[in-house]
Amino acid sequence: MAVEVGQTAPEFTLHDQDREKRSLSDYKGQNVVLAFYPGAFTGGCTTEMCTFRDRLEQFNSLNAQVLGISVDGAFAQ
């Protein structure tokens, strides 16, 4: 399933780094940035995630929650 920029994403539930379930609906009323990356501890992905971290205040000022999603297990985060 392809989702276009600006289109509402379908509901989903995943486990976070603490193995807690998180659903897209948990962030209802907020803007959500879904940042997909292929794996932890790779140069490009680390740089990308650090950029999001370094700009969190900007995202927060826009009522935006950044969610990083990868295929890694919880212990790699």
N, CA, C and O atoms as CSV, one atom per row, in Angstrom:
chain,resi,resn,atom,element,x,y,z
A,1,MET,N,N,0.849,-1.172,0.000
A,1,MET,CA,C,0.000,0.000,0.000
A,1,MET,C,C,0.892,1.232,0.000
A,1,MET,O,O,1.789,1.360,0.833
A,2,ALA,N,N,0.646,2.117,-0.918
A,2,ALA,CA,C,1.393,3.369,-0.995
A,2,ALA,C,C,0.574,4.492,-0.373
A,2,ALA,O,O,-0.639,4.579,-0.566
A,3,VAL,N,N,1.257,5.343,0.372
A,3,VAL,CA,C,0.622,6.512,0.975
A,3,VAL,C,C,1.350,7.738,0.435
A,3,VAL,O,O,2.578,7.809,0.481
A,4,GLU,N,N,0.606,8.678,-0.062
A,4,GLU,CA,C,1.183,9.903,-0.617
A,4,GLU,C,C,1.449,10.915,0.497
A,4,GLU,O,O,0.806,10.876,1.546
A,5,VAL,N,N,2.392,11.813,0.265
A,5,VAL,CA,C,2.682,12.883,1.214
A,5,VAL,C,C,1.402,13.671,1.461
A,5,VAL,O,O,0.712,14.063,0.520
A,6,GLY,N,N,1.091,13.899,2.727
A,6,GLY,CA,C,-0.102,14.647,3.105
A,6,GLY,C,C,-1.343,13.799,3.250
A,6,GLY,O,O,-2.349,14.257,3.791
A,7,GLN,N,N,-1.286,12.561,2.772
A,7,GLN,CA,C,-2.428,11.652,2.894
A,7,GLN,C,C,-2.449,11.063,4.304
A,7,GLN,O,O,-1.397,10.843,4.904
A,8,THR,N,N,-3.640,10.812,4.825
A,8,THR,CA,C,-3.767,10.203,6.144
A,8,THR,C,C,-3.273,8.763,6.094
A,8,THR,O,O,-3.708,7.979,5.251
A,9,ALA,N,N,-2.371,8.424,6.992
A,9,ALA,CA,C,-1.834,7.059,7.055
A,9,ALA,C,C,-2.854,6.133,7.703
A,9,ALA,O,O,-3.643,6.571,8.540
A,10,PRO,N,N,-2.847,4.870,7.328
A,10,PRO,CA,C,-3.751,3.913,7.968
A,10,PRO,C,C,-3.311,3.660,9.411
A,10,PRO,O,O,-2.140,3.832,9.749
A,11,GLU,N,N,-4.234,3.260,10.239
A,11,GLU,CA,C,-3.925,2.935,11.641
A,11,GLU,C,C,-2.946,1.767,11.680
A,11,GLU,O,O,-3.065,0.817,10.907
A,12,PHE,N,N,-1.981,1.848,12.585
A,12,PHE,CA,C,-1.054,0.733,12.802
A,12,PHE,C,C,-0.602,0.744,14.248
A,12,PHE,O,O,-0.694,1.762,14.933
A,13,THR,N,N,-0.117,-0.390,14.703
A,13,THR,CA,C,0.429,-0.538,16.051
A,13,THR,C,C,1.771,-1.252,15.942
A,13,THR,O,O,1.884,-2.282,15.277
A,14,LEU,N,N,2.785,-0.700,16.600
A,14,LEU,CA,C,4.124,-1.281,16.633
A,14,LEU,C,C,4.641,-1.221,18.063
A,14,LEU,O,O,4.063,-0.541,18.911
A,15,HIS,N,N,5.728,-1.932,18.328
A,15,HIS,CA,C,6.378,-1.861,19.636
A,15,HIS,C,C,7.483,-0.810,19.583
A,15,HIS,O,O,8.203,-0.702,18.590
A,16,ASP,N,N,7.610,-0.033,20.667
A,16,ASP,CA,C,8.665,0.975,20.720
A,16,ASP,C,C,9.940,0.370,21.305
A,16,ASP,O,O,10.016,-0.840,21.520
A,17,GLN,N,N,10.935,1.211,21.560
A,17,GLN,CA,C,12.218,0.752,22.074
A,17,GLN,C,C,12.113,0.134,23.460
A,17,GLN,O,O,13.014,-0.591,23.883
A,18,ASP,N,N,11.031,0.408,24.167
A,18,ASP,CA,C,10.807,-0.178,25.490
A,18,ASP,C,C,9.850,-1.364,25.422
A,18,ASP,O,O,9.388,-1.862,26.449
A,19,ARG,N,N,9.558,-1.809,24.203
A,19,ARG,CA,C,8.675,-2.943,23.927
A,19,ARG,C,C,7.224,-2.663,24.318
A,19,ARG,O,O,6.441,-3.586,24.543
A,20,GLU,N,N,6.877,-1.375,24.396
A,20,GLU,CA,C,5.498,-0.958,24.664
A,20,GLU,C,C,4.784,-0.777,23.327
A,20,GLU,O,O,5.382,-0.330,22.348
A,21,LYS,N,N,3.505,-1.129,23.296
A,21,LYS,CA,C,2.742,-0.946,22.066
A,21,LYS,C,C,2.415,0.529,21.865
A,21,LYS,O,O,1.978,1.216,22.789
A,22,ARG,N,N,2.632,0.996,20.654
A,22,ARG,CA,C,2.308,2.368,20.265
A,22,ARG,C,C,1.486,2.302,18.985
A,22,ARG,O,O,1.839,1.593,18.042
A,23,SER,N,N,0.392,3.047,18.965
A,23,SER,CA,C,-0.469,3.104,17.787
A,23,SER,C,C,-0.465,4.513,17.223
A,23,SER,O,O,-0.251,5.486,17.946
A,24,LEU,N,N,-0.699,4.608,15.947
A,24,LEU,CA,C,-0.770,5.928,15.328
A,24,LEU,C,C,-1.838,6.774,16.003
A,24,LEU,O,O,-1.668,7.982,16.162
A,25,SER,N,N,-2.930,6.151,16.398
A,25,SER,CA,C,-4.025,6.894,17.043
A,25,SER,C,C,-3.621,7.472,18.398
A,25,SER,O,O,-4.314,8.347,18.916
A,26,ASP,N,N,-2.508,6.999,18.987
A,26,ASP,CA,C,-2.009,7.577,20.242
A,26,ASP,C,C,-1.620,9.046,20.055
A,26,ASP,O,O,-1.533,9.798,21.026
A,27,TYR,N,N,-1.392,9.442,18.826
A,27,TYR,CA,C,-0.915,10.787,18.522
A,27,TYR,C,C,-1.991,11.634,17.844
A,27,TYR,O,O,-1.688,12.618,17.169
A,28,LYS,N,N,-3.242,11.239,18.034
A,28,LYS,CA,C,-4.359,11.965,17.423
A,28,LYS,C,C,-4.313,13.435,17.854
A,28,LYS,O,O,-4.081,13.737,19.025
A,29,GLY,N,N,-4.532,14.332,16.913
A,29,GLY,CA,C,-4.492,15.762,17.194
A,29,GLY,C,C,-3.119,16.373,17.018
A,29,GLY,O,O,-2.968,17.592,17.093
A,30,GLN,N,N,-2.109,15.537,16.782
A,30,GLN,CA,C,-0.756,16.024,16.539
A,30,GLN,C,C,-0.377,15.751,15.087
A,30,GLN,O,O,-0.938,14.869,14.436
A,31,ASN,N,N,0.564,16.510,14.605
A,31,ASN,CA,C,1.191,16.175,13.329
A,31,ASN,C,C,2.191,15.063,13.604
A,31,ASN,O,O,2.856,15.076,14.640
A,32,VAL,N,N,2.308,14.121,12.712
A,32,VAL,CA,C,3.217,12.994,12.905
A,32,VAL,C,C,4.152,12.897,11.707
A,32,VAL,O,O,3.720,12.893,10.555
A,33,VAL,N,N,5.446,12.819,12.012
A,33,VAL,CA,C,6.462,12.593,10.991
A,33,VAL,C,C,6.912,11.146,11.138
A,33,VAL,O,O,7.478,10.774,12.167
A,34,LEU,N,N,6.668,10.331,10.123
A,34,LEU,CA,C,7.115,8.942,10.128
A,34,LEU,C,C,8.451,8.884,9.397
A,34,LEU,O,O,8.514,9.095,8.185
A,35,ALA,N,N,9.516,8.597,10.139
A,35,ALA,CA,C,10.862,8.553,9.567
A,35,ALA,C,C,11.302,7.093,9.485
A,35,ALA,O,O,11.699,6.502,10.489
A,36,PHE,N,N,11.233,6.522,8.300
A,36,PHE,CA,C,11.633,5.132,8.093
A,36,PHE,C,C,13.119,5.076,7.788
A,36,PHE,O,O,13.631,5.874,7.003
A,37,TYR,N,N,13.815,4.121,8.418
A,37,TYR,CA,C,15.234,3.939,8.126
A,37,TYR,C,C,15.549,2.449,8.179
A,37,TYR,O,O,14.922,1.717,8.945
A,38,PRO,N,N,16.524,1.978,7.365
A,38,PRO,CA,C,16.747,0.541,7.235
A,38,PRO,C,C,17.424,-0.124,8.423
A,38,PRO,O,O,17.219,-1.319,8.635
A,39,GLY,N,N,18.216,0.589,9.202
A,39,GLY,CA,C,18.855,-0.086,10.324
A,39,GLY,C,C,19.659,0.845,11.203
A,39,GLY,O,O,20.186,1.864,10.757
A,40,ALA,N,N,19.736,0.462,12.471
A,40,ALA,CA,C,20.540,1.224,13.427
A,40,ALA,C,C,22.023,0.975,13.155
A,40,ALA,O,O,22.399,-0.022,12.538
A,41,PHE,N,N,22.829,1.874,13.615
A,41,PHE,CA,C,24.288,1.757,13.557
A,41,PHE,C,C,24.842,1.781,12.137
A,41,PHE,O,O,25.919,1.243,11.883
A,42,THR,N,N,24.120,2.394,11.220
A,42,THR,CA,C,24.653,2.617,9.880
A,42,THR,C,C,24.844,4.121,9.729
A,42,THR,O,O,24.044,4.909,10.234
A,43,GLY,N,N,25.890,4.508,9.043
A,43,GLY,CA,C,26.260,5.925,8.968
A,43,GLY,C,C,25.145,6.852,8.534
A,43,GLY,O,O,24.850,7.836,9.213
A,44,GLY,N,N,24.526,6.546,7.411
A,44,GLY,CA,C,23.474,7.418,6.893
A,44,GLY,C,C,22.278,7.495,7.813
A,44,GLY,O,O,21.718,8.569,8.029
A,45,CYS,N,N,21.884,6.345,8.358
A,45,CYS,CA,C,20.707,6.316,9.240
A,45,CYS,C,C,20.976,7.056,10.541
A,45,CYS,O,O,20.112,7.770,11.049
A,46,THR,N,N,22.175,6.881,11.074
A,46,THR,CA,C,22.530,7.577,12.308
A,46,THR,C,C,22.495,9.084,12.080
A,46,THR,O,O,21.961,9.826,12.905
A,47,THR,N,N,23.060,9.535,10.969
A,47,THR,CA,C,23.049,10.963,10.646
A,47,THR,C,C,21.625,11.478,10.513
A,47,THR,O,O,21.294,12.547,11.025
A,48,GLU,N,N,20.781,10.711,9.822
A,48,GLU,CA,C,19.389,11.124,9.624
A,48,GLU,C,C,18.661,11.249,10.960
A,48,GLU,O,O,17.986,12.249,11.205
A,49,MET,N,N,18.791,10.256,11.815
A,49,MET,CA,C,18.088,10.284,13.100
A,49,MET,C,C,18.640,11.381,14.005
A,49,MET,O,O,17.885,12.002,14.753
A,50,CYS,N,N,19.946,11.625,13.947
A,50,CYS,CA,C,20.532,12.712,14.742
A,50,CYS,C,C,20.015,14.069,14.273
A,50,CYS,O,O,19.843,14.980,15.082
A,51,THR,N,N,19.767,14.207,12.979
A,51,THR,CA,C,19.201,15.454,12.461
A,51,THR,C,C,17.808,15.680,13.028
A,51,THR,O,O,17.476,16.794,13.435
A,52,PHE,N,N,16.988,14.631,13.059
A,52,PHE,CA,C,15.665,14.762,13.678
A,52,PHE,C,C,15.805,15.144,15.150
A,52,PHE,O,O,15.103,16.034,15.630
A,53,ARG,N,N,16.708,14.474,15.868
A,53,ARG,CA,C,16.927,14.770,17.289
A,53,ARG,C,C,17.341,16.223,17.490
A,53,ARG,O,O,16.828,16.906,18.376
A,54,ASP,N,N,18.267,16.686,16.666
A,54,ASP,CA,C,18.784,18.046,16.811
A,54,ASP,C,C,17.736,19.110,16.504
A,54,ASP,O,O,17.885,20.260,16.914
A,55,ARG,N,N,16.681,18.739,15.789
A,55,ARG,CA,C,15.634,19.693,15.423
A,55,ARG,C,C,14.312,19.421,16.132
A,55,ARG,O,O,13.264,19.905,15.705
A,56,LEU,N,N,14.362,18.653,17.207
A,56,LEU,CA,C,13.128,18.310,17.918
A,56,LEU,C,C,12.356,19.531,18.390
A,56,LEU,O,O,11.126,19.541,18.338
A,57,GLU,N,N,13.055,20.556,18.849
A,57,GLU,CA,C,12.348,21.767,19.300
A,57,GLU,C,C,11.515,22.367,18.178
A,57,GLU,O,O,10.399,22.833,18.410
A,58,GLN,N,N,12.049,22.357,16.973
A,58,GLN,CA,C,11.302,22.880,15.821
A,58,GLN,C,C,10.057,22.033,15.562
A,58,GLN,O,O,8.974,22.568,15.324
A,59,PHE,N,N,10.216,20.718,15.609
A,59,PHE,CA,C,9.064,19.837,15.411
A,59,PHE,C,C,8.040,20.043,16.518
A,59,PHE,O,O,6.838,20.098,16.259
A,60,ASN,N,N,8.520,20.158,17.754
A,60,ASN,CA,C,7.604,20.370,18.879
A,60,ASN,C,C,6.819,21.667,18.715
A,60,ASN,O,O,5.635,21.720,19.046
A,61,SER,N,N,7.466,22.709,18.208
A,61,SER,CA,C,6.777,23.992,18.029
A,61,SER,C,C,5.681,23.901,16.966
A,61,SER,O,O,4.790,24.749,16.912
A,62,LEU,N,N,5.751,22.876,16.130
A,62,LEU,CA,C,4.736,22.646,15.094
A,62,LEU,C,C,3.742,21.564,15.513
A,62,LEU,O,O,2.977,21.055,14.693
A,63,ASN,N,N,3.767,21.218,16.818
A,63,ASN,CA,C,2.900,20.159,17.341
A,63,ASN,C,C,3.102,18.860,16.564
A,63,ASN,O,O,2.147,18.154,16.240
A,64,ALA,N,N,4.375,18.562,16.273
A,64,ALA,CA,C,4.706,17.372,15.494
A,64,ALA,C,C,5.493,16.381,16.339
A,64,ALA,O,O,6.420,16.753,17.059
A,65,GLN,N,N,5.113,15.133,16.240
A,65,GLN,CA,C,5.796,14.032,16.905
A,65,GLN,C,C,6.585,13.269,15.843
A,65,GLN,O,O,6.021,12.875,14.822
A,66,VAL,N,N,7.877,13.058,16.070
A,66,VAL,CA,C,8.708,12.311,15.130
A,66,VAL,C,C,8.796,10.869,15.604
A,66,VAL,O,O,9.183,10.601,16.741
A,67,LEU,N,N,8.432,9.943,14.722
A,67,LEU,CA,C,8.502,8.519,15.029
A,67,LEU,C,C,9.483,7.862,14.067
A,67,LEU,O,O,9.267,7.867,12.855
A,68,GLY,N,N,10.554,7.299,14.603
A,68,GLY,CA,C,11.525,6.578,13.785
A,68,GLY,C,C,11.142,5.114,13.722
A,68,GLY,O,O,10.892,4.490,14.753
A,69,ILE,N,N,11.095,4.564,12.527
A,69,ILE,CA,C,10.656,3.184,12.332
A,69,ILE,C,C,11.708,2.440,11.515
A,69,ILE,O,O,12.085,2.872,10.426
A,70,SER,N,N,12.177,1.310,12.059
A,70,SER,CA,C,13.136,0.475,11.336
A,70,SER,C,C,12.768,-0.994,11.530
A,70,SER,O,O,11.846,-1.333,12.272
A,71,VAL,N,N,13.508,-1.844,10.848
A,71,VAL,CA,C,13.274,-3.287,10.983
A,71,VAL,C,C,14.030,-3.868,12.170
A,71,VAL,O,O,13.875,-5.050,12.477
A,72,ASP,N,N,14.838,-3.066,12.837
A,72,ASP,CA,C,15.623,-3.534,13.979
A,72,ASP,C,C,14.737,-3.918,15.150
A,72,ASP,O,O,13.620,-3.420,15.295
A,73,GLY,N,N,15.249,-4.805,15.975
A,73,GLY,CA,C,14.560,-5.154,17.208
A,73,GLY,C,C,14.698,-4.046,18.236
A,73,GLY,O,O,15.492,-3.121,18.069
A,74,ALA,N,N,13.920,-4.150,19.294
A,74,ALA,CA,C,13.908,-3.116,20.337
A,74,ALA,C,C,15.280,-2.912,20.971
A,74,ALA,O,O,15.617,-1.793,21.359
A,75,PHE,N,N,16.067,-3.963,21.083
A,75,PHE,CA,C,17.346,-3.856,21.777
A,75,PHE,C,C,18.411,-3.135,20.950
A,75,PHE,O,O,19.453,-2.752,21.484
A,76,ALA,N,N,18.162,-2.948,19.664
A,76,ALA,CA,C,19.101,-2.204,18.817
A,76,ALA,C,C,18.882,-0.709,18.940
A,76,ALA,O,O,19.695,0.074,18.450
A,77,GLN,N,N,17.807,-0.299,19.580
A,77,GLN,CA,C,17.483,1.114,19.671
A,77,GLN,C,C,18.081,1.657,20.927
A,77,GLN,O,O,17.936,2.844,21.218
